[in-house]
Amino acid sequence: MFYRPANATWDERKAALYEDALAFAMGALVFAIIQLSTAAGSIYILNLLALKQTARIRKRFFRSILRKDMAWFDVNGSSQFTSQITE
């Protein structure tokens, strides 16, 4: 990263290598934290959207059941309705 003279001693080169490795490790750690938080946030948002969509579908299904004729309720029991809405 930084300019290192070619005639540096072994200890200077070793210290420079350590500094470069430490800088790379810190950068990788920061990138990993950003990636983890972005992934967690996107999963949370997608789960929230899926829950809202499921609630909307169940509400529409319930409304469609309430609009049926009374004869439909004679043929189909309440347990069938419950099993259909939970699927």
Rosetta blueprint (number, residue, H / E / L):
1 M L
2 F L
3 Y L
4 R L
5 P L
6 A L
7 N L
8 A L
9 T L
10 W H
11 D H
12 E H
13 R H
14 K H
15 A H
16 A H
17 L H
18 Y H
19 E H
20 D H
21 A H
22 L H
23 A H
24 F H
25 A H
26 M H
27 G H
28 A H
29 L H
30 V H
31 F H
32 A H
33 I H
34 I H
35 Q H
36 L H
37 S H
38 T H
39 A H
40 A H
41 G H
42 S H
43 I H
44 Y H
45 I H
46 L H
47 N H
48 L H
49 L H
50 A H
51 L H
52 K H
53 Q H
54 T H
55 A H
56 R H
57 I H
58 R H
59 K H
60 R H
61 F H
62 F H
63 R H
64 S H
65 I H
66 L H
67 R L
68 K L
69 D L
70 M H
71 A H
72 W H
73 F H
74 D H
75 V H
76 N L
77 G L
78 S H
79 S H
80 Q H
81 F H
82 T H
83 S H
84 Q H
85 I H
86 T H
87 E L
